């Protein structure tokens, strides 16, 4: 298995939500597709948010938020709103 699928398996096994996925910009939508593929009972499109811009608001209903490393760092320094994530 690849790293993405392994990480999804760990996330599903831990059953700790909400989760924050930090990855390069080029694979954000691949992460979303793989999450929906491997966890269809736990997640829907509405429950997986991909953050495209730093000013995007984070959905309180999202079980998984996918963001870039730099975007998350800047958001954490600016707002501290990433503190709600458990995994």
N, C-alpha and C positions, 0 to 999 in steps of 0.2 A: 504493500500500500504506500501511497505517497504521503507527504507531510500534511497536506490539507485534510485528507480523509482520516488520517490518524488523529489530528487535532479535533476534528468533528466528533470522532468516536469518544475521545476523552471528555469533551464537552457534554455529550449526551449521557455518558456514564455518570459524570459528576452531578448532572441535573441541577446546575447552579445558574440561575437566570436573574437579571439580564447579563449578557456577556458582551465583551468588547473584543473585536478582531482588528488587530493592527497589521497592515500589510502594505506592500507597494501599490501605488495607484493602478498599475497595469493589471493587477489581479483582483481588484475589488469586486467586480461583477462575476468573476469566476467563483470567488468565495460564496457569493450569494447563491449562485446556481448550484453549487455543491451542497450547501446547507439545505436548500430546498429539496435536492435530490435524495440526500441521505437521511434527513429528519422530517419527512412529510407529515408524520403524526404530531410532531411537536411544533413545527413552524409553518407559517404561511407567508406569502409575499408581504402582507401587511406587517408581519412580525419581524422582518429582516430589513433594516434600514441601511442603505449605503449613503454615506456622507460624501457629497461631491464638492462642496464648498465650505470654507470655514464658517461662513455666516449661516449655514443651514441649521435650523433648530432640530434638536434631538427629540424624537418621539418618545413620550412617556410610556407608550404601549409596546415599543419595540422590545423583543426578547433578545435580539442580537443587533448591535450597531457595528458596521464595518467602516473603518476610517484609515487614512494613511498615517504613518508614523509622525510626519511633520505636522499634519493637521491636528492630530490628537495632542501633541506636545503644545502647540500654540493654544488650543482650546483649553487645555488644563491650566496653563499659566494665566490665561485671560479670564476664565470663568469658574474653574474648579468643578464643572458639571460632570466630569467623568468619574467622580468619586462614588457614584451610585452603582457602578458595575462591580459584580462579585467575581467574575472570571474573565 
